[in-house]
Amino acid sequence: MMLLAPFLTAFILGIIILMLTYWFSKKGFSLFIRMLPGIIAIIGAVILFYIGFVDIRGFEGGTLGLLGFLIAIFSIIAFVIGKNDKTVTW
């Protein structure tokens, strides 16, 4: 259960981040607006990883670190989607 909760939470947040980034790029917003969901997600991922590694430690800190790592991966994918000028139709 301790591994399933961060995966599910990161997956739900990652899908929301990716859909928001894709929608912003589809509407033709500026580069900063397209990158905004990824920027906010990477800031949140760094904060979660820091709290899990420094403050909490142990198994609970490990789950927060895992959650931060997975959200960082989704934010990197969001950066790639937002940076792409040509929108990909799925």
Phi and psi in radians as a Rosetta constraint file:
Dihedral C 1 N 2 CA 2 C 2 CIRCULARHARMONIC -1.225 0.35
Dihedral N 2 CA 2 C 2 N 3 CIRCULARHARMONIC -0.400 0.35
Dihedral C 2 N 3 CA 3 C 3 CIRCULARHARMONIC -1.611 0.35
Dihedral N 3 CA 3 C 3 N 4 CIRCULARHARMONIC -0.462 0.35
Dihedral C 3 N 4 CA 4 C 4 CIRCULARHARMONIC -1.277 0.35
Dihedral N 4 CA 4 C 4 N 5 CIRCULARHARMONIC -0.655 0.35
Dihedral C 4 N 5 CA 5 C 5 CIRCULARHARMONIC -1.123 0.35
Dihedral N 5 CA 5 C 5 N 6 CIRCULARHARMONIC -0.793 0.35
Dihedral C 5 N 6 CA 6 C 6 CIRCULARHARMONIC -1.159 0.35
Dihedral N 6 CA 6 C 6 N 7 CIRCULARHARMONIC -0.629 0.35
Dihedral C 6 N 7 CA 7 C 7 CIRCULARHARMONIC -1.117 0.35
Dihedral N 7 CA 7 C 7 N 8 CIRCULARHARMONIC -0.794 0.35
Dihedral C 7 N 8 CA 8 C 8 CIRCULARHARMONIC -1.171 0.35
Dihedral N 8 CA 8 C 8 N 9 CIRCULARHARMONIC -0.750 0.35
Dihedral C 8 N 9 CA 9 C 9 CIRCULARHARMONIC -1.114 0.35
Dihedral N 9 CA 9 C 9 N 10 CIRCULARHARMONIC -0.781 0.35
Dihedral C 9 N 10 CA 10 C 10 CIRCULARHARMONIC -1.154 0.35
Dihedral N 10 CA 10 C 10 N 11 CIRCULARHARMONIC -0.637 0.35
Dihedral C 10 N 11 CA 11 C 11 CIRCULARHARMONIC -1.150 0.35
Dihedral N 11 CA 11 C 11 N 12 CIRCULARHARMONIC -0.770 0.35
Dihedral C 11 N 12 CA 12 C 12 CIRCULARHARMONIC -1.150 0.35
Dihedral N 12 CA 12 C 12 N 13 CIRCULARHARMONIC -0.831 0.35
Dihedral C 12 N 13 CA 13 C 13 CIRCULARHARMONIC -1.109 0.35
Dihedral N 13 CA 13 C 13 N 14 CIRCULARHARMONIC -0.675 0.35
Dihedral C 13 N 14 CA 14 C 14 CIRCULARHARMONIC -1.133 0.35
Dihedral N 14 CA 14 C 14 N 15 CIRCULARHARMONIC -0.713 0.35
Dihedral C 14 N 15 CA 15 C 15 CIRCULARHARMONIC -1.132 0.35
Dihedral N 15 CA 15 C 15 N 16 CIRCULARHARMONIC -0.690 0.35
Dihedral C 15 N 16 CA 16 C 16 CIRCULARHARMONIC -1.131 0.35
Dihedral N 16 CA 16 C 16 N 17 CIRCULARHARMONIC -0.754 0.35
Dihedral C 16 N 17 CA 17 C 17 CIRCULARHARMONIC -1.103 0.35
Dihedral N 17 CA 17 C 17 N 18 CIRCULARHARMONIC -0.786 0.35
Dihedral C 17 N 18 CA 18 C 18 CIRCULARHARMONIC -1.168 0.35
Dihedral N 18 CA 18 C 18 N 19 CIRCULARHARMONIC -0.702 0.35
Dihedral C 18 N 19 CA 19 C 19 CIRCULARHARMONIC -1.156 0.35
Dihedral N 19 CA 19 C 19 N 20 CIRCULARHARMONIC -0.685 0.35
Dihedral C 19 N 20 CA 20 C 20 CIRCULARHARMONIC -1.155 0.35
Dihedral N 20 CA 20 C 20 N 21 CIRCULARHARMONIC -0.743 0.35
Dihedral C 20 N 21 CA 21 C 21 CIRCULARHARMONIC -1.130 0.35
Dihedral N 21 CA 21 C 21 N 22 CIRCULARHARMONIC -0.738 0.35
Dihedral C 21 N 22 CA 22 C 22 CIRCULARHARMONIC -1.126 0.35
Dihedral N 22 CA 22 C 22 N 23 CIRCULARHARMONIC -0.700 0.35
Dihedral C 22 N 23 CA 23 C 23 CIRCULARHARMONIC -1.143 0.35
Dihedral N 23 CA 23 C 23 N 24 CIRCULARHARMONIC -0.723 0.35
Dihedral C 23 N 24 CA 24 C 24 CIRCULARHARMONIC -1.102 0.35
Dihedral N 24 CA 24 C 24 N 25 CIRCULARHARMONIC -0.703 0.35
Dihedral C 24 N 25 CA 25 C 25 CIRCULARHARMONIC -1.259 0.35
Dihedral N 25 CA 25 C 25 N 26 CIRCULARHARMONIC -0.548 0.35
Dihedral C 25 N 26 CA 26 C 26 CIRCULARHARMONIC -1.207 0.35
Dihedral N 26 CA 26 C 26 N 27 CIRCULARHARMONIC -0.631 0.35
Dihedral C 26 N 27 CA 27 C 27 CIRCULARHARMONIC -1.345 0.35
Dihedral N 27 CA 27 C 27 N 28 CIRCULARHARMONIC -0.240 0.35
Dihedral C 27 N 28 CA 28 C 28 CIRCULARHARMONIC 1.461 0.35
Dihedral N 28 CA 28 C 28 N 29 CIRCULARHARMONIC 0.547 0.35
Dihedral C 28 N 29 CA 29 C 29 CIRCULARHARMONIC -1.232 0.35
Dihedral N 29 CA 29 C 29 N 30 CIRCULARHARMONIC 2.978 0.35
Dihedral C 29 N 30 CA 30 C 30 CIRCULARHARMONIC -1.212 0.35
Dihedral N 30 CA 30 C 30 N 31 CIRCULARHARMONIC 2.949 0.35
Dihedral C 30 N 31 CA 31 C 31 CIRCULARHARMONIC -1.103 0.35
Dihedral N 31 CA 31 C 31 N 32 CIRCULARHARMONIC -0.669 0.35
Dihedral C 31 N 32 CA 32 C 32 CIRCULARHARMONIC -1.114 0.35
Dihedral N 32 CA 32 C 32 N 33 CIRCULARHARMONIC -0.734 0.35
Dihedral C 32 N 33 CA 33 C 33 CIRCULARHARMONIC -1.182 0.35
Dihedral N 33 CA 33 C 33 N 34 CIRCULARHARMONIC -0.657 0.35
Dihedral C 33 N 34 CA 34 C 34 CIRCULARHARMONIC -1.169 0.35
Dihedral N 34 CA 34 C 34 N 35 CIRCULARHARMONIC -0.540 0.35
Dihedral C 34 N 35 CA 35 C 35 CIRCULARHARMONIC -1.504 0.35
Dihedral N 35 CA 35 C 35 N 36 CIRCULARHARMONIC -0.216 0.35
Dihedral C 35 N 36 CA 36 C 36 CIRCULARHARMONIC -1.030 0.35
Dihedral N 36 CA 36 C 36 N 37 CIRCULARHARMONIC -0.771 0.35
Dihedral C 36 N 37 CA 37 C 37 CIRCULARHARMONIC -1.082 0.35
Dihedral N 37 CA 37 C 37 N 38 CIRCULARHARMONIC -0.648 0.35
Dihedral C 37 N 38 CA 38 C 38 CIRCULARHARMONIC -1.201 0.35
Dihedral N 38 CA 38 C 38 N 39 CIRCULARHARMONIC -0.647 0.35
Dihedral C 38 N 39 CA 39 C 39 CIRCULARHARMONIC -1.155 0.35
Dihedral N 39 CA 39 C 39 N 40 CIRCULARHARMONIC -0.805 0.35
Dihedral C 39 N 40 CA 40 C 40 CIRCULARHARMONIC -1.113 0.35
Dihedral N 40 CA 40 C 40 N 41 CIRCULARHARMONIC -0.678 0.35
Dihedral C 40 N 41 CA 41 C 41 CIRCULARHARMONIC -1.182 0.35
Dihedral N 41 CA 41 C 41 N 42 CIRCULARHARMONIC -0.693 0.35
Dihedral C 41 N 42 CA 42 C 42 CIRCULARHARMONIC -1.225 0.35
Dihedral N 42 CA 42 C 42 N 43 CIRCULARHARMONIC -0.593 0.35
Dihedral C 42 N 43 CA 43 C 43 CIRCULARHARMONIC -1.135 0.35
Dihedral N 43 CA 43 C 43 N 44 CIRCULARHARMONIC -0.773 0.35
Dihedral C 43 N 44 CA 44 C 44 CIRCULARHARMONIC -1.116 0.35
Dihedral N 44 CA 44 C 44 N 45 CIRCULARHARMONIC -0.657 0.35
Dihedral C 44 N 45 CA 45 C 45 CIRCULARHARMONIC -1.162 0.35
Dihedral N 45 CA 45 C 45 N 46 CIRCULARHARMONIC -0.699 0.35
Dihedral C 45 N 46 CA 46 C 46 CIRCULARHARMONIC -1.149 0.35
Dihedral N 46 CA 46 C 46 N 47 CIRCULARHARMONIC -0.722 0.35
Dihedral C 46 N 47 CA 47 C 47 CIRCULARHARMONIC -1.117 0.35
Dihedral N 47 CA 47 C 47 N 48 CIRCULARHARMONIC -0.781 0.35
Dihedral C 47 N 48 CA 48 C 48 CIRCULARHARMONIC -1.091 0.35
Dihedral N 48 CA 48 C 48 N 49 CIRCULARHARMONIC -0.736 0.35
Dihedral C 48 N 49 CA 49 C 49 CIRCULARHARMONIC -1.140 0.35
Dihedral N 49 CA 49 C 49 N 50 CIRCULARHARMONIC -0.707 0.35
Dihedral C 49 N 50 CA 50 C 50 CIRCULARHARMONIC -1.124 0.35
Dihedral N 50 CA 50 C 50 N 51 CIRCULARHARMONIC -0.798 0.35
Dihedral C 50 N 51 CA 51 C 51 CIRCULARHARMONIC -1.090 0.35
Dihedral N 51 CA 51 C 51 N 52 CIRCULARHARMONIC -0.736 0.35
Dihedral C 51 N 52 CA 52 C 52 CIRCULARHARMONIC -1.191 0.35
Dihedral N 52 CA 52 C 52 N 53 CIRCULARHARMONIC -0.584 0.35
Dihedral C 52 N 53 CA 53 C 53 CIRCULARHARMONIC -1.503 0.35
Dihedral N 53 CA 53 C 53 N 54 CIRCULARHARMONIC -0.699 0.35
Dihedral C 53 N 54 CA 54 C 54 CIRCULARHARMONIC -1.685 0.35
Dihedral N 54 CA 54 C 54 N 55 CIRCULARHARMONIC -0.859 0.35
Dihedral C 54 N 55 CA 55 C 55 CIRCULARHARMONIC -1.433 0.35
Dihedral N 55 CA 55 C 55 N 56 CIRCULARHARMONIC -0.882 0.35
Dihedral C 55 N 56 CA 56 C 56 CIRCULARHARMONIC -1.559 0.35
Dihedral N 56 CA 56 C 56 N 57 CIRCULARHARMONIC -0.862 0.35
Dihedral C 56 N 57 CA 57 C 57 CIRCULARHARMONIC 1.049 0.35
Dihedral N 57 CA 57 C 57 N 58 CIRCULARHARMONIC 3.042 0.35
Dihedral C 57 N 58 CA 58 C 58 CIRCULARHARMONIC 1.322 0.35
Dihedral N 58 CA 58 C 58 N 59 CIRCULARHARMONIC -2.760 0.35
Dihedral C 58 N 59 CA 59 C 59 CIRCULARHARMONIC -1.208 0.35
Dihedral N 59 CA 59 C 59 N 60 CIRCULARHARMONIC -0.688 0.35
Dihedral C 59 N 60 CA 60 C 60 CIRCULARHARMONIC -1.155 0.35
Dihedral N 60 CA 60 C 60 N 61 CIRCULARHARMONIC -0.672 0.35
Dihedral C 60 N 61 CA 61 C 61 CIRCULARHARMONIC -1.145 0.35
Dihedral N 61 CA 61 C 61 N 62 CIRCULARHARMONIC -0.603 0.35
Dihedral C 61 N 62 CA 62 C 62 CIRCULARHARMONIC -1.128 0.35
Dihedral N 62 CA 62 C 62 N 63 CIRCULARHARMONIC -0.670 0.35
Dihedral C 62 N 63 CA 63 C 63 CIRCULARHARMONIC -1.196 0.35
Dihedral N 63 CA 63 C 63 N 64 CIRCULARHARMONIC -0.658 0.35
Dihedral C 63 N 64 CA 64 C 64 CIRCULARHARMONIC -1.169 0.35
Dihedral N 64 CA 64 C 64 N 65 CIRCULARHARMONIC -0.658 0.35
Dihedral C 64 N 65 CA 65 C 65 CIRCULARHARMONIC -1.123 0.35
Dihedral N 65 CA 65 C 65 N 66 CIRCULARHARMONIC -0.712 0.35
Dihedral C 65 N 66 CA 66 C 66 CIRCULARHARMONIC -1.138 0.35
Dihedral N 66 CA 66 C 66 N 67 CIRCULARHARMONIC -0.724 0.35
Dihedral C 66 N 67 CA 67 C 67 CIRCULARHARMONIC -1.081 0.35
Dihedral N 67 CA 67 C 67 N 68 CIRCULARHARMONIC -0.771 0.35
Dihedral C 67 N 68 CA 68 C 68 CIRCULARHARMONIC -1.110 0.35
Dihedral N 68 CA 68 C 68 N 69 CIRCULARHARMONIC -0.699 0.35
Dihedral C 68 N 69 CA 69 C 69 CIRCULARHARMONIC -1.125 0.35
Dihedral N 69 CA 69 C 69 N 70 CIRCULARHARMONIC -0.773 0.35
Dihedral C 69 N 70 CA 70 C 70 CIRCULARHARMONIC -1.195 0.35
Dihedral N 70 CA 70 C 70 N 71 CIRCULARHARMONIC -0.654 0.35
Dihedral C 70 N 71 CA 71 C 71 CIRCULARHARMONIC -1.173 0.35
Dihedral N 71 CA 71 C 71 N 72 CIRCULARHARMONIC -0.605 0.35
Dihedral C 71 N 72 CA 72 C 72 CIRCULARHARMONIC -1.112 0.35
Dihedral N 72 CA 72 C 72 N 73 CIRCULARHARMONIC -0.670 0.35
Dihedral C 72 N 73 CA 73 C 73 CIRCULARHARMONIC -1.113 0.35
Dihedral N 73 CA 73 C 73 N 74 CIRCULARHARMONIC -0.762 0.35
Dihedral C 73 N 74 CA 74 C 74 CIRCULARHARMONIC -1.132 0.35
Dihedral N 74 CA 74 C 74 N 75 CIRCULARHARMONIC -0.616 0.35
Dihedral C 74 N 75 CA 75 C 75 CIRCULARHARMONIC -1.233 0.35
Dihedral N 75 CA 75 C 75 N 76 CIRCULARHARMONIC -0.570 0.35
Dihedral C 75 N 76 CA 76 C 76 CIRCULARHARMONIC -1.148 0.35
Dihedral N 76 CA 76 C 76 N 77 CIRCULARHARMONIC -0.700 0.35
Dihedral C 76 N 77 CA 77 C 77 CIRCULARHARMONIC -1.117 0.35
Dihedral N 77 CA 77 C 77 N 78 CIRCULARHARMONIC -0.665 0.35
Dihedral C 77 N 78 CA 78 C 78 CIRCULARHARMONIC -1.140 0.35
Dihedral N 78 CA 78 C 78 N 79 CIRCULARHARMONIC -0.630 0.35
Dihedral C 78 N 79 CA 79 C 79 CIRCULARHARMONIC -1.084 0.35
Dihedral N 79 CA 79 C 79 N 80 CIRCULARHARMONIC -0.723 0.35
Dihedral C 79 N 80 CA 80 C 80 CIRCULARHARMONIC -1.141 0.35
Dihedral N 80 CA 80 C 80 N 81 CIRCULARHARMONIC -0.747 0.35
Dihedral C 80 N 81 CA 81 C 81 CIRCULARHARMONIC -1.155 0.35
Dihedral N 81 CA 81 C 81 N 82 CIRCULARHARMONIC -0.736 0.35
Dihedral C 81 N 82 CA 82 C 82 CIRCULARHARMONIC -1.229 0.35
Dihedral N 82 CA 82 C 82 N 83 CIRCULARHARMONIC -0.577 0.35
Dihedral C 82 N 83 CA 83 C 83 CIRCULARHARMONIC -1.285 0.35
Dihedral N 83 CA 83 C 83 N 84 CIRCULARHARMONIC -0.491 0.35
Dihedral C 83 N 84 CA 84 C 84 CIRCULARHARMONIC -1.192 0.35
Dihedral N 84 CA 84 C 84 N 85 CIRCULARHARMONIC 2.120 0.35
Dihedral C 84 N 85 CA 85 C 85 CIRCULARHARMONIC -1.274 0.35
Dihedral N 85 CA 85 C 85 N 86 CIRCULARHARMONIC -0.675 0.35
Dihedral C 85 N 86 CA 86 C 86 CIRCULARHARMONIC -1.519 0.35
Dihedral N 86 CA 86 C 86 N 87 CIRCULARHARMONIC 2.083 0.35
Dihedral C 86 N 87 CA 87 C 87 CIRCULARHARMONIC -1.328 0.35
Dihedral N 87 CA 87 C 87 N 88 CIRCULARHARMONIC 2.422 0.35
Dihedral C 87 N 88 CA 88 C 88 CIRCULARHARMONIC -1.614 0.35
Dihedral N 88 CA 88 C 88 N 89 CIRCULARHARMONIC 2.209 0.35
Dihedral C 88 N 89 CA 89 C 89 CIRCULARHARMONIC -1.602 0.35
Dihedral N 89 CA 89 C 89 N 90 CIRCULARHARMONIC 2.209 0.35
